[in-house]
């Protein structure tokens, strides 16, 4: 294979990686109550990954996404208990609201816990 072929492949891979990296928004967010720091990766039109300080990762489904706001959620079911985890990012103010709802019926969940995070872009 020629050098020209390798140059074309390299250029295409580089262009793909640049366009892919623009579709991921990385944030470092600090809990205002206990100062714990979570890392969030927002994959445009796809999902949000919450990386806890201990390394655990949770994937959220994006529910709504605009230039200034992203909301995402996931459900956890254990026996007769349903938990809904919900994130709301205000990208203009760099604030995150993290809520957990619980109950035994998906249509009748109540707010159990709410945390507020101050965020900054993580390059």
N, C-alpha and C positions, 0 to 999 in steps of 0.2 A: 504494500500500500504506500501511497505517496505521502509526502509531507503535507501537501495541500489538503488531502483527505483528513489527516489528523488535525490540521488547523481548523477546518470546517467543523469537525466534531467538537473540538475544544470550544470554539466560539458558540456553538449551539448549547452546550452544557453550561457555559458561563451565563449566557442569556437566560436560560431556564432557571438557574439558581438565583439570579438577580430578581426575576419576576416572582419567584416563589417566596423569597425573603420579604418582599413587599407585602405579601398577603398574610404575614404573621406579625402581630403586634405584641411585643414583650413588655410586661409591666412587673415592677417590684412594688408590692403593697404592704404597708405596715399597719397592723392592728392598733387602733388608737387606745385600746384598753390595756393590752399586755405587751405591746411592742414586737410581737412575733412578726416575722417577715415571710410572706408567701410570694411565689413567683407565678405569674399567669401568662399563658401563651394563648392569644386569641387568633385562631385560624379563620380568616375571613370566610363568611358564608358556610362554616362547617362546625367548629367546636371550640370550646375553651378548655384548656388544661390548667388545673390548679395544682401546683407543686408545693406541698407543705414543707415546713422547716426540717422535718424528719425524713424527707425524700419521697413520701407517699404521693401518688398522683391520682387525680380524679378527673375524668372527662365529663364535661357538661355539653348538652345539646344547645346550640344557639336557637333561641326562641324569636328574638327580634334584634335587628342590627341596623343602625344608622351611623352617620358620620360621628355623631356625638354620644351615642348610647349603644350598649350591648347588654342584652339580657340572655341568661342561659340557665338551664336546670338539669337535674337528674333525679331519678327516684331510686330509693333503696327499700327493699322489702325483706322483712324478717318475721317469719311466722305470722302473727296477727297485727304487726306494726308496719306502717308505711311512713317513710321519711321522704320529704321532698327538699332538696337543696337547691337554692335559687340565688343567682348572682345578678346584680345590676351595676354595671359600670357607667359612670358619668365621665366620659373621656375628655370633656372640656375642663371640668373641675378636678379631674384625676381623683375621684372618690369612688369607692366600691362599697356596696351594701351586700352583705352576705347573710342570707336568712335560711333557717331550717324550720320546716313545718312537719308536724307529726299527727298521726291518727290511725284509725283502723279502717277508714273508708276514704278512698282517693278524692271523693267529692266533699269531704268534711274534715279537712286538715286544719290544725290551728298552729299559730306561730309559737315556736318553742324557744328559739334563740335568734338573735340578730347581732351582727358585728359590723362595724364600720372601719374601713381601711383607707388610709391616705396613700396614693400611688404616685409613682414616677416611671417614666419610660426607662426601660432596661435595654440598652443597645447590645 
